[in-house]
């Protein structure tokens, strides 16, 4: 839309731009087209647009053939979009983007996020949509220039800080261009900038404790002028030894450390598992026949190497809100590393029953003990890695303590989200879990 069109439209729908909603309307059509082009949108993409306003970007996104979900908080603007963009590929959600559940987007195979984020909530919105695990493969955002500079900053610069590390931990951020205030109505007091954010390869950085790393970063940047040794002494007592080992200056401040150095610092406090000991290849399992009768025993390497039938358990742990905890398998697993799986799972060991295994695995992997109830038995097949699986269900009201030698990360999900995710992106999951989830849904729907 040209500036004159924007002014006329706002008068027609009786909208006075609200600063509290961050309503600054882009009137440079060439810039709008350029922004959309940077997202390399195809007809296979599901595009979420935050704050579409009068549709400056929406028009060009639809021209790419994508399905668009436009989240617009102002009901008057949402109504305008419905009237002026009568397209079956456009869905308008009249809601606050901060109330939207990003994990519902797992139901779509390729998701891209575009938007001109309101300055007053841009950081909060960004972190919400980047929360791990994230279903979004690309973010192309217009932000306040100051925020864009912080997101894309390098160590030892004024803009480098806790927000930088929080975002760059799982993403690459590229500052694409500065956008002058003159291309908006009403004209904001500061310039904007366009950034592109892409997910990192999960194996790009060393394994680490995300929560511990965040605590260290928050403490380190709590007083920028102070030396790091003073700010994190609660976590690291012998700073001189640790700093020498990691090649960090004894008097360094937080902004001098690169992301890999911050990770190394966290790993000094909580070392990740040794990959050579993460998998016990000498575990002995019962080998069974087609009717799950024990024939003999063999070690893990023989069982997996020869695809022999054996036994396993899968455990689904729900919280009081009805959400299911899923774990992402450790990068060191010999089968299906980094795939999403049941809350806890494991092989039935030598002289162990299914029930005994379930209780043991739950305690070992999630550090908890809750009553477990059998749900269903899944037959051995290629889809279960030749495992007979007894599926259990449990309810927790407390915190889980995942074992980082077994689990990369974990989170609770609504069953409806898991349904959409397993349907749209089955390759994200260990195949045994897919069979267990199907069995669980069949059982619960029949009840």
Protein Blocks (a to p, Z undefined) as FASTA:
>chain_A
ZZklmmmmmmmnopacdfklopacdfbfklmmmmmmmnopafkbccddehklnommmmmm
mmnopacddddfblmlmmmmmmmmccfkbccddddfklpcfklmmmpfbdcddddddfkl
mmmmmmmmmpccdfbfbdcddddfklmmmmmpcehiaklcfklmmmmmmoccddfbdcdf
klpccddfbdcdddddddddfklpccddfklmmmmmmmmmmpmmbcfklmmmmmmmblml
mmmmnopafkbcfklpcfklmmmmmmmmmccddfklmpcfkbccddddfkopafbdcdfk
lmmmnopacdddddddddfkopacdddddfkbfghghiacdfbdcdddehiafklmmmmm
mmmmnopacddddfbdcdddfkloopacdddddddfbdcdddfklbmbdcdddfklmmmm
mmmmmmlpcfklmmmmmmmmmmmmmZZ
